């Protein structure tokens, strides 16, 4: 019996990491470097050298100063790097000028995030969303891809304009049309997926919907598995999960609750990517409660909280009630810092999704949030309304059930959504319990 060949492991591409740190943020340099090195590793790159530029105002032509460009080019030659990756966004012109100076490919932060998302996308929706974001990113960079043809031209007649449209210009216009057409197709396919997702979310309207949000690698998927046993992929790497997964969440006193795991956030998340993942992020916008999972082991914990809150505001989900879950409490960076952060939020718990510590407290906090949205009511309706009785049994917690002649009299606990639905029924009387 022959053994199956072992998988061939691809060597990481050597790259120079170019950090551009504003003077006012010098204290974040180590954190920024660590995060970028982790991102490079996730993208199949290895930082063989790191160069830092402290700059407050980018240079139009190359982002960094001419002296730093020369230093970067020399570092590329001496380190044997095949690529340069910046920790900021570059314009197409800046990218082209830097590539000419360094003699190798130069990529920016947005490209790096898109590359990681492309590697981790598994479902049709995630792959379409990433492809759309990459197409939007490529659209403004087509001219740079055809500079070798763009220089070609045909001579004009004496006294004429001198130059006619060349081969490169024709190719650029052809490619632009192809990209625009592809973008339109991708948007239409994602719109159909979003419509299906909206119908799915609407069908869960009778359920209390909880969504996990947080900085990438904060432990959301591990927490999802610990609370629901859903079997979500949970790895110690950035953006291991791009697809939303929903499962039932067993809670004390409440049965109609679901929990959704969502894509992680990161600083300067490209707007094109947020737009492309609009359907996926619908799970966040439609949630009744958010669990903001915080990595308590990270020295950048406070900044990561701020980033998540910024993204939530950007997608219109900052009004949704939230519980702050300070994860990895078994190995916090600073217990004092965690304690101070917890005091800032009305609802906060310390947990360890890995060991299970604090999960009962988190479950009770979720249950209490549901309790606060519920009210005890007495409802009266004709016994003949069997369908209405079945509906109430399914949606509400019945504390007492009695009958008064031809009338059913129930004391129930109902959430605000159910209260609105019951109020619209013409043959049902409601009063506070």
QUILINPE-V89342 format. One record per backbone hydrogen bond with DSSP energy under -0.5 kcal/mol. NH is the residue of the N-H (numbers start at 0). CO is the residue of the C=O. Records with the same first field share a line. If there is no record, write none. Layout:
NH = CO, CO
This chain:
8 = 6
9 = 7
12 = 43
14 = 45
15 = 82
16 = 14, 48
17 = 15, 84
18 = 16, 50
20 = 18, 52
21 = 19
24 = 21
25 = 22
27 = 24
28 = 25
31 = 27
32 = 28
33 = 29
34 = 30
35 = 31
36 = 32
37 = 33
38 = 34
39 = 35
40 = 36
41 = 37
42 = 38
43 = 40
44 = 39
45 = 12
47 = 14, 45
48 = 14
50 = 16
52 = 18
54 = 20, 52
58 = 62
62 = 58
63 = 61
68 = 64
69 = 65
70 = 66
71 = 67
72 = 68
73 = 69
74 = 70
75 = 71
76 = 72
77 = 73
78 = 74
79 = 75
80 = 75
81 = 13
82 = 13
83 = 104
84 = 15
85 = 106
86 = 17
94 = 90
95 = 91
96 = 92
97 = 93
98 = 94
99 = 95
100 = 96
101 = 97
102 = 98
103 = 98
104 = 81
106 = 83
108 = 87
111 = 107
112 = 108
113 = 109
114 = 110
115 = 111
116 = 112
117 = 113
118 = 114
119 = 115
120 = 116
126 = 122
127 = 123
128 = 124
129 = 125
130 = 126
131 = 127
132 = 128
133 = 129
134 = 130
135 = 131
136 = 132
137 = 133
138 = 134
139 = 135
140 = 137
141 = 138
144 = 140, 141
145 = 141, 142
146 = 143
148 = 145
149 = 145
150 = 146
151 = 148
153 = 163
155 = 161
159 = 156
163 = 153
167 = 148
169 = 165
170 = 166
171 = 167
172 = 168
173 = 169
174 = 170
175 = 171
176 = 172
177 = 173
178 = 174
179 = 175
180 = 176
181 = 177
182 = 178
183 = 179
184 = 180
185 = 181
186 = 182
187 = 183
188 = 184
189 = 185
190 = 186
191 = 187
192 = 188
193 = 189
194 = 190
195 = 191
196 = 192
197 = 193
198 = 194
199 = 195
200 = 196
201 = 197
202 = 198
203 = 199, 200
204 = 201
206 = 203
207 = 255
208 = 206
209 = 207, 257
210 = 288
211 = 259
212 = 290
214 = 292
215 = 264
217 = 214
222 = 218
223 = 219
224 = 220
225 = 221
226 = 222
227 = 223
228 = 224
229 = 223
236 = 234
239 = 236
241 = 239
244 = 260
246 = 258
248 = 256
249 = 247
250 = 253
253 = 250
256 = 254
257 = 207
258 = 246
259 = 209
260 = 244
261 = 211
263 = 240
264 = 213
268 = 265
272 = 269
273 = 269
274 = 270
275 = 271
276 = 272
277 = 274
280 = 276
281 = 277, 278
282 = 279
283 = 280
284 = 280
285 = 281
286 = 283
287 = 208
288 = 208
289 = 320
290 = 210
291 = 289, 322
292 = 212, 290
293 = 291, 324
295 = 293, 326
297 = 294
300 = 297
303 = 299
304 = 300
305 = 301
306 = 302
307 = 303
308 = 304
309 = 305
310 = 306
311 = 307
312 = 308
313 = 309
314 = 310
315 = 312
316 = 311
317 = 311
319 = 316
322 = 289
323 = 346
324 = 291, 322
325 = 323, 348
326 = 293, 324
328 = 350
330 = 327
331 = 328
332 = 295
333 = 295
337 = 333
338 = 334
339 = 335
340 = 336
341 = 337
342 = 338
343 = 339, 340
344 = 341
347 = 345
348 = 323
350 = 325
351 = 356
355 = 351
358 = 355
361 = 357
362 = 358
363 = 359
364 = 360
365 = 361
366 = 362
367 = 363
368 = 364
369 = 365
370 = 366
371 = 367
372 = 368, 369
373 = 370
374 = 413
376 = 411
377 = 430
378 = 376, 409
379 = 428
380 = 407
381 = 426
382 = 405
384 = 381
385 = 383
388 = 384
389 = 385
390 = 386
391 = 387
392 = 388
393 = 389
394 = 390
395 = 391
396 = 412
397 = 395
398 = 396, 410
399 = 410
401 = 408
403 = 406
404 = 402
406 = 403
407 = 380
408 = 401
409 = 378, 407
410 = 399
411 = 376, 409
412 = 396
413 = 374
415 = 372
418 = 414
419 = 415
420 = 416
421 = 417
422 = 418
423 = 419, 420
424 = 421
427 = 424
428 = 379
430 = 377
432 = 375
